[in-house]
Every structure is written in structure tokens, then in C-alpha cells.
Amino acid sequence: MGSTNESWVEEARRTVSPRKLEKQMAMAGAACAVFGREGYARASVDALAAEAGVSTRTLYNHFPGGKAQLFGAVVTWTSGEVKDAQLARLHAVLDPERPPRAQDLERDLIALARAFLGLMADYPHHFALVRHIHAEADHVPRDVLDAWRDAGPGPVGRALAEAMQGLADAGLLDVHGDADLAATHFTALVSATIVQQSHYGVLPLPKDETERLMKGGVAAFLRAYRAH
């Protein structure tokens, strides 16, 4: 398995037939549901094979590394999908070529926060996986954790930091020389409480409470980072 979503898919396309790749993708899709329900440690190879409608022998023929390899494929595949959605929403709200007017900055940051938070409802199986990754980090193979970060959180974090630096260059924010930290603070302030209280979207909060927490996070971020 490659270290990123792209490398796994591209390697499979180069080395296996389209029919075999289709079978692997079907098994990965079924495994996503199992891992989302059971987590990594509790999911058995028998359950993963049963969900996919194949024998355990067939599963090992496609994923010789067994559960660890299949989990890595699922995590990097779904992380790549969510990363693409996050980057599309980021660029739609904060166009680096057209920074917002000062009076629209809060409005646009709220729109960005709302767009990011909406991904939990759009990709429930992925965020169920992420919840288990955080809960079972001591059981998940280290190379899988690294592949997950490379496929999703890493690129998104860097893109958000670039967006924050762009807002600073436009005179809208003062990132105090650390755009990466500003991006980290933005994410934490607008989403951490919502993610924790909703258990990564498993138990969604009422819409008005989500809006209150999210808008309060943006307001707190601007109190710390708005340029004066």
C-alpha cells in the first residue's frame, strides 16, 4: 500500500486489472462501514470479509497484509476524498486572488467554518473512522497513522495556513509570524467543542447550538488575530 490515497489507487491501477481494482474498492467500501462501527481493534477479518460478501481467503488474496493493510487503504482513500472536499470549500470561500473586504472577513470565516463542519454529515463513515483513530491510536499501526495524516490532515492544514497567511498579507489578520499556529487555533476554536460534544457527528447537536459555538469560535479567533 502506498503512503497516500493517490499512491494506493495509482499503484493498484498499474499493477492489477480493472476488475480486480473494482473488487478491491468494493471490499474497501464494505470495510469502511465495519471499521466505522467497530473501530480497528475490535473489527475482525471474518467480519470484514462477511461485510464484503467474500471469503477471508479472498480478502487476503487482495490485501495480503490483512486487517492492517485494509484499514490503511480505507483510511487513506476516505481521507483523500474528504481532503478534496475541504480544499474545494476552502478555495471557494477564501480565494487567494480576491481576499474579502475587511467588513466581510467575519462573515467569510463563519462560512468557511460552517462548510468544514458540514463535512461530518456529508462523510459520516470517514469521521467515524477518525473518531476511532483518535480513540485507538495505541492500537493502530504507526505507518497507517502517518499515511492518514499525509492523505488528509496534513495537506488541509497546510492549505489553511496558506489561506491565513494570505489574509495577513492582505492586511486583514495579524498571524504574529506563525500562520500554521493561526490555522490550528482557527480549527480548534470553531470545531473542537462541536466535534467532541457530537462525537464526530454521531450525535449531532441542535443546529442553533452548533451555530452558537461555531460563531463564538470565529469571534474569539478574530479577537486574537484580526489586524488593527
C-alpha positions in Angstrom: 0.0 0.0 0.0 1.3 3.5 -0.8 1.6 6.2 1.8 -1.2 8.3 0.4 -4.7 7.9 -1.2 -3.3 8.7 -4.6 -0.4 6.3 -4.4 -2.6 3.4 -3.3 -5.1 3.9 -6.1 -2.4 4.6 -8.8 -0.4 1.6 -7.7 -3.4 -0.6 -7.9 -4.3 0.8 -11.4 -0.8 0.0 -12.6 -0.5 -3.5 -11.1 -4.0 -5.0 -11.2 -6.7 -5.4 -13.7 -9.7 -3.1 -13.7 -11.9 -5.9 -12.5 -9.6 -6.7 -9.6 -9.4 -3.0 -8.7 -13.2 -2.8 -8.7 -13.2 -5.8 -6.3 -10.7 -4.1 -4.0 -12.7 -0.9 -3.9 -15.8 -2.8 -3.1 -14.1 -4.5 -0.2 -12.6 -1.2 1.0 -16.1 0.3 0.9 -17.6 -2.5 3.0 -14.6 -2.4 5.4 -15.2 1.3 5.9 -18.6 0.6 7.4 -17.2 -2.2 9.7 -14.3 -0.1 10.9 -16.7 2.9 11.5 -18.9 0.7 13.7 -16.3 -1.4 15.5 -13.0 0.5 15.3 -9.7 -1.0 14.4 -9.0 -3.3 17.4 -12.5 -4.9 17.5 -13.0 -5.4 13.8 -12.2 -9.0 12.8 -11.1 -10.3 9.5 -14.1 -12.6 9.5 -16.4 -9.6 9.9 -14.7 -7.6 7.3 -14.9 -10.4 4.8 -18.6 -11.1 5.6 -19.5 -7.5 5.1 -17.8 -7.5 1.7 -19.5 -10.8 0.8 -16.2 -12.6 0.2 -14.2 -15.3 2.0 -11.3 -14.5 4.3 -9.1 -16.2 1.7 -10.3 -13.8 -1.0 -9.7 -10.8 1.3 -6.1 -11.9 2.0 -5.6 -12.5 -1.8 -6.4 -8.8 -2.4 -4.9 -7.5 0.9 -2.0 -9.8 1.9 -1.4 -7.6 5.0 -4.8 -8.4 6.3 -6.7 -6.0 8.6 -3.8 -3.5 8.9 -3.4 -3.1 5.1 -7.2 -2.9 4.5 -7.6 -0.3 7.3 -4.7 1.7 5.8 -6.3 1.6 2.3 -9.7 2.6 3.7 -8.3 5.5 5.8 -6.2 7.0 3.1 -8.9 6.5 0.4 -11.6 8.3 2.5 -9.1 10.9 3.8 -8.3 11.8 0.2 -12.0 12.2 -0.6 -12.6 14.5 2.4 -9.3 16.4 1.7 -10.5 17.2 -1.8 -13.9 18.4 -0.5 -12.2 20.5 2.2 -9.8 22.1 -0.2 -12.6 22.9 -2.6 -14.7 24.5 0.1 -11.6 26.5 1.4 -10.8 27.8 -2.1 -14.5 28.7 -2.8 -14.8 30.8 0.4 -11.2 32.2 0.6 -10.0 32.9 -2.9 -6.3 33.9 -2.6 -6.7 36.1 -5.6 -9.6 38.0 -4.2 -9.4 38.5 -0.4 -12.5 39.6 1.4 -13.2 43.2 2.3 -12.4 43.9 6.0 -16.1 44.2 6.8 -16.8 40.8 5.3 -14.0 38.9 7.0 -16.1 37.6 9.9 -18.9 36.6 7.5 -16.5 34.7 5.3 -14.7 32.9 8.2 -18.1 31.8 9.5 -19.0 30.5 6.0 -15.7 28.5 6.0 -16.3 27.1 9.5 -19.8 26.1 8.5 -18.6 24.5 5.3 -15.9 22.5 7.1 -18.3 21.3 9.9 -20.8 20.3 7.3 -18.4 17.6 6.1 -19.2 15.5 9.2 -22.7 15.0 7.8 -21.5 14.5 4.2 -18.9 11.9 5.1 -20.2 10.1 8.2 -18.2 6.9 7.7 -14.9 8.8 7.4 -15.4 10.7 10.6 -16.5 7.6 12.4 -13.1 6.2 11.3 -11.3 9.4 12.6 -13.1 9.1 15.9 -11.7 5.5 16.3 -8.3 6.5 15.1 -8.1 9.1 18.0 -9.5 6.6 20.5 -7.3 3.7 19.4 -4.1 5.4 18.4 -2.1 3.0 20.5 -3.5 0.0 18.5 -3.4 1.5 15.0 -0.1 0.7 13.2 2.1 3.8 13.1 2.5 3.7 9.3 -1.3 3.8 9.0 -1.4 6.9 11.2 1.3 8.5 9.2 -0.5 7.7 5.9 -3.7 9.1 7.3 -2.0 12.4 8.2 -0.3 12.6 4.8 -3.5 11.9 2.9 -5.8 14.3 4.7 -5.0 16.4 7.8 -1.5 17.4 6.6 -2.5 18.9 3.2 -5.6 20.6 4.6 -3.6 22.1 7.5 -1.0 23.5 5.1 -3.7 24.9 2.8 -5.5 26.6 5.7 -2.2 28.1 6.9 -1.5 29.5 3.4 -5.0 31.0 3.5 -4.3 32.6 6.8 -1.1 34.0 5.5 -2.9 35.3 2.5 -5.3 37.2 4.8 -2.4 38.5 6.7 -0.7 39.7 3.5 -4.0 41.5 2.6 -3.8 43.3 6.0 -6.8 41.6 7.4 -5.1 39.3 10.0 -2.0 39.6 12.2 -0.8 36.0 12.4 2.1 37.1 14.7 4.6 35.4 12.4 3.1 31.9 12.7 0.4 31.2 10.1 0.5 27.5 11.0 -0.5 28.2 14.6 -3.2 30.6 13.5 -4.7 27.9 11.3 -4.5 25.5 14.2 -6.2 28.0 16.5 -9.0 28.6 13.9 -9.8 24.9 13.6 -9.7 24.4 17.3 -11.9 27.4 18.2 -14.6 26.8 15.6 -14.8 23.0 15.7 -13.2 21.3 18.7 -16.2 21.6 21.1 -18.7 20.7 18.4 -16.7 17.6 17.4 -16.3 16.5 21.0 -19.9 17.0 22.0 -21.3 15.4 18.9 -18.7 12.6 18.9 -17.6 13.4 15.4 -21.2 13.8 14.2 -22.5 10.6 15.6 -24.9 12.5 17.9 -25.4 15.8 16.0 -26.0 18.9 18.1 -29.1 21.1 17.5 -28.5 23.5 14.7 -28.8 26.6 16.8 -26.2 25.3 19.3 -23.8 24.4 16.5 -24.2 27.9 15.1 -23.7 29.5 18.6 -20.5 27.5 19.2 -19.1 28.0 15.7 -19.8 31.7 15.6 -18.4 32.2 19.0 -15.2 30.4 17.9 -14.8 32.7 14.9 -15.4 35.7 17.2 -12.7 34.5 19.6 -10.3 33.9 16.7 -10.8 37.4 15.4 -10.3 38.9 18.8 -6.8 37.2 18.8 -5.9 37.6 15.2 -7.7 40.5 13.5 -5.3 43.1 12.3 -5.6 46.5 14.0 
